[in-house]
Amino acid sequence: MPLIMLFGQPGPVQDDLVKQVLNLATQSNYPVSEVSPTILGFSQSELISKQSYLNKQLYQAVQNHLSQQHLVIVNHSNHLKSFRYELFCLAREKKTSSCVLSTYNPQFIPQNDQEIDLCSRFELLLEAEWDTPVFTTSNEAFEFSTQPKKKFAKKATAMNKFKQIPLFELLQGAIQRINQQQSTIGAVCNVQLYDSVYFTCTRQYSILDLKNVSEAFKKGYVGSGDNYEQAEGFRKALEQM
């Protein structure tokens, strides 16, 4: 069963949709867990002030519950595209899928400083695999989550929909993703280098460290121009840091 990520301003509308999904799951005897800032002990005022730490806790909670047999609902604004992408990668790692249940309202009027700050940080959904499919009703999201699937097929991510890219571009993109996800999720995270090639960060890496490894890899690389082979080689080089 996949991961359902809420997307939109926190409030009664979002909470009602989550309750509807939970009720549908309970009625159908589907194992389900809700993960939210409130459940983890964070207040509304801490959604931004403790954003980095909150995302780490949300990620860990999803990681603990998510499986092919367990539905997880992330009841959060999920306003950062980098965090949505990280959850998408986690779903792929668990060999299940993900979807977005959107409550985003462009006419939403913030009522306090915290809501103004949060709304200013929203990164809208992209036409990318990690931001799709998008549903607006609990029934649609639940039906997608629980419909029979003969076999979970790993789909190519957006980066694999293009032709082979130059080695320097592949390495640059990988470094940017490692840096971005460590800034958002924390030192320990799973980063997609290219399509099905992932690197598990076990500590904090500086940009200088990553660039040095990248430069050394480029100078010593003697393989083909295949991006899968290049990414796999770079993963091994990173593991030797």
N, C-alpha and C positions, 0 to 999 in steps of 0.2 A: 504494500500500500504506500502511496506516495506522501510527500510532504506538502502541506497546504500553507502557503505564506500569505498572510493578510498584507494588504498594501493600502495605506490611507491614513487619514488623521484619526488618532485614537478617540474613542467616545462610544456612546450608546449604540450607534449603527454597527460599528465593528463588533462590539461585544454581543449584540443580538445575533449576528451572523455566526459567530463562533458557537454560541449556545445552540443554534439550530443544527449546526454540523455535529456537535457533541450529542444532541438528542437523536439525530438520525443514526449515528454510529451505535449508540446505546441500544436503540430499538432493533438494530440489525445484528447486535452482538459482535460488533467489530471492536477490537482493541484500539483504544484511542487515548492520546495524551494531549493536553494543552500546555503550551509553553508561553509564558508572558512575563513582562517586567514585574507585574503585580505579584504573580505567583513566586517569583524569585526574590521578592522583598524590596523592589525598587519603587520609589514614588514618582508621580508625574513630573515633579520638578527635577528629577535626576535623569530623565530620558536623554538630555543633552549634556549636562554637567558630568555625568558618569558614562557617557556613550560608549567609549572604548571598553571599559570594564563590563558594562551591561552586555555588549555584543559577545564578549568572550563567554559570559555565563549562559547566554541564550544558545550559542553554538554548542557548548558542552552539554546542555540539557537535551538539545535535539539529537546530538550524537549518542547520548545514553539510551534514548527511546526508539529512535528511528530504525525500522527494519522492513523487510518485505511483508511482514505480517502485522505491522503496527503503524497505525495512522498517527501523524503528529501535526498539530495545528500551531503555527507560530503567531500568536495574537499580539502583534507589535506593528508599529508604523512601517518598518522595513523600508525606510526612506533612502537608504544608501544602496546604490547599485552594486558596490563592491561586496556588501554583506549578503545581498540576495544571490550574487554569483557564488559566494562561499558556501551558502546553504545548498545551492544547486549542485555544486561539486560534491558536497557531502552526500546528497541523495544518490548521485551517480556511484559514489564509492560504496554505498550500501546496496547497490544494484536495484534501486527503485526509482520512481519518477517524482516530479514535483509540479505544482501548479500555483497560480496566484489567484487569490480571491480579493478583488479590488473594491474598496469603499472610498477611493479617492474622490474628493469633491473640490473642483477648482473654484467654486463659489464659497468655500468654507471661510468663515470669519473668525479669526483667532480672538479669544476672550481675555488672554493674559499674556504676560511677557514670555512665559515658557512656550505657549502655543505659537506665538509670533516667531520665536527662535526656531522651533521645530519646523514650521511651515516654510521658512526661508531656506531650509536645508534639503527639501525634497528633491530627489533625482527621479524624474518620471520614468515609467516603464519603457523599455527599449524593444525594438523588433528583433530580439535575440532569443536564443533558445532558453536561456536561464530566466527570462521574464515571460515565458509563455508555457502553456496556454493560460489565458486570463478569463476568469469567470466573475460574475457579479451577484450570483445567487448561491445560497448554501446547497440547494439541490443539485445544481450543475457541478459544483466542486466535489460534492460527495459522490455523485454518480461516476465522475471521472476517476475519483480515488479508489473506488471499490469495484469498478467494472472488471470482469474477467480478462486477464491478459495471459495469452498462451505462454509467452516468454518475454521477459524484459529485454529489449534490444537497445544496446547503447547507441545513442545517436551522436552524430558528429556535432561538435559545438560550432559556434559561428566562425571561429578561426580556421576550421577545417573545410569550410564551404568555398574557400578560395584555392587558387593554384599554389604550388610550392613557393615559399617566400625565401628571400636571401637569408643566409645564416646570421648575419649581423642583426637583421630585423627580428628573427626568432629569438635570439639571445636577449635583445633589448626588451622585447615584450615580456619575456620570462622574468627578467630582473624587475621590471616595473610591477608585475603581478605579485612577486614575492614581497617587495617593499610595501605595496599597497595593502596586501592582506595581513601582513604582520602589524601594520599600523592600525588596522581595523579590528582584527581578531585577536592578535597577540603573537608572541614568538612561536608558539607551537601551533602549526596549521598545515593543511594539505593544499598545495598549490598546483594548479594545472599548468604544465610547461607547454604542452601541445597535445590537443585531442586526448588520447588515452594515456599520455605520459604525465605522471604526477610526481612531485617531490615533496616529501614530508619534512618540514622545518622542525628541527629539534631545539633550536636556540635562536637568539636574535642575530641577524646578519646585517652588517652595515652595507651601505651602497658601495663603499670602497672595496670591501671584501668581495662582493658580488661582481663588481666590474673587473677586479683582478683575475678572478676565476674565469670570467667570460673572455678576457683578452688572452689568457693562457690557453684556453680551449680553442679559440679561433686560430691561434698560431700553430697549435699542434694537431688540429683536426685533419685527417687524411681520408675520411670516408666519402660517401656519395653525397649528392645534393638532396637526398630524401629527408624531409623534415622530421619524420618519425625517428629515423636513425640518428639525426643530429640531436634531437631532444633527448633521446635515451642516453646518448653520450654525455650531454651536458648534465643530465641528472646524476650520472655516476661521478662526474667531476665535482658537482656540488656536494655529494655525499662524502667526498674525501677532504672537504674543508676542515 
